[in-house]
Amino acid sequence: MNKLNIFLVALILSMVTISCTKDFEEINTNNNAPEKVTPQLLLPDIQRDMINQVLGESWGIGNIVIQHTAKNQFVNEDRYLWGEINGIWNTTYNKLRDIQNIIIAAEETNDAGTKAVALVMRAWMYSLVTDAYGDIPYSEAIKAKDGIFYAKYDSQEAVYAGILADLKEANQLLGSTSGVVGGDLIYGGNLSKWRKLANALRVRYLVRISNKKSPAAELTEIINNASANPLFTSNEDNATYTFRSTAPDQFPQFSARSGSFNEYRASKFMLDTLVSLSDPRLTIFYRATPKTEGTSNPVFIGLPNGLNDVDALTYAGGPENHSRISDVFYENAVTSQGLSIAKGVIMTYAELQFLLAEAVAKGWITGEANTYYQAGINASFSFYGLTTPSNYMDKAEVKLTANTDENLKKIGFQKWISFFYQGMEAWFDWRRTKIPTLKPAISNQNGGKIPVRFIYPIIEQGLNGPNRLEAVNRQGGDDINTLMWHLK
């Protein structure tokens, strides 16, 4: 090759190189895949996925362990043969990245309302993980962009301090801003309702850790200054996710196979309780046995929790004699009645009233325990489209007396009923109060003990082994019977 040709080749190569370098960024930018997404687009996906995961965990484990439902086939869950249950862990940490992106974007634009909503969501989401597992990654979580790839596990005490701090900040932010937040599927962007939720959750979590720290001072501060710390005042303030009648946002169980749905039946303990009280919530939660449904003499028969496979399937003559879960949670979940009942619940007015009734009974706040208690019962009936029967409050099993211990049992018992298929809260609350007195599943495989936590996801042993091990040693073993901090 002569010198001229060599020169021309070199010139062409240099021009191509310069051109490619110059256009590299433009060529490799996908205008259909933006690097930043607005909070209004992130929030609905977070809310929907979290609610669906909580309902899934409630259906598969929560309702079973708290003895609202029982299984007549594939009974491992009912006998406490639990492997890893990592749905809440995985979904929460996945969605916390988007929560952090919302907070960053809100801070950049001084959008106090959006930041506050994100803080409330973050507090609730972290509470689910710590209440399911105990010590968890918190202060160093979601910081891979900062070079933290192996997040330490914070103590549950530290996690709850952070949760309560987030809710307190959210309340303050929401008290100094107005307007609406776009993309909100819980309250339609209504910031005054988000402020009420922030304070209602504060009450829940202050009571939750009350075995370790008296909530009296902070509860009193909240209750005595309603303008600075507004709370739910009716069912209109309930933090619930309403599903749609059409795909793809229908109630999660609506698309389940009938066989899978019908493995779950009414728990004998819960059903017998409702029958003994002549409680009309019976037909909201359960339906008559398949054998008698639609006849002039419908019969309700519950299944004892934790029977072995053979005994469960043959109990009372077989599945035709086991009451199923109500159709409002299945084939009729897309009707007007189903849409008003089969919701994803973060927190309700009824729960708040029961918590405040407990707080009065224990002397943490002043007031009338019975007023809060009856408001909670009425709110629960109303949530299901029912009116409280006129004689219900006067029943010996329901009416409060001068005996504080008995009153606490009745308050907790009514709260337990009201929690039907409302996420994991019934289990989380029962572990603290032990109300009602649940008997371990009959043929349980857990040494006669009702589980109190999930084991950590197995993948953590490989991805974050040293930090997980430190948490396990601090907590007392990675076992479904290990008491977490606020339960010790």
Secondary structure by P-SEA (a helix, b strand, c coil): ccaaaaaaaaaaaaaaaaaaaaacccccccccccccccaaaaaaaaaaaaaaaaaaaaaaccccccccbbbcccccccccccccccaaaaaaaaaaaaaaaaaaaaaaacaaaaaaaaaaaaaaaaaaaaaacccccccccccccccccbbbbccaaaaaaaaaaaaaaaaaaaacccccccccccccccaaaaaaaaaaaaaaaaaaacccccaaaaaaaaaaccccccccccccccbbbbbbcccccccccccccccccccccccaaaaaaaaaacccccccccccccccccccbbbbbbbcccccaaaaaacccccccccccccccccccccaaaaaccccccccaaaaaaaaaaaaaaccccccaaaaaaaaaaaaaaaacccccccccccccccccccaaaaaaaaaaaaaaaaccccaaaaaaaaacccccccccccccccccccccccccccccccccaaaaaaaaaaccccccccccccc
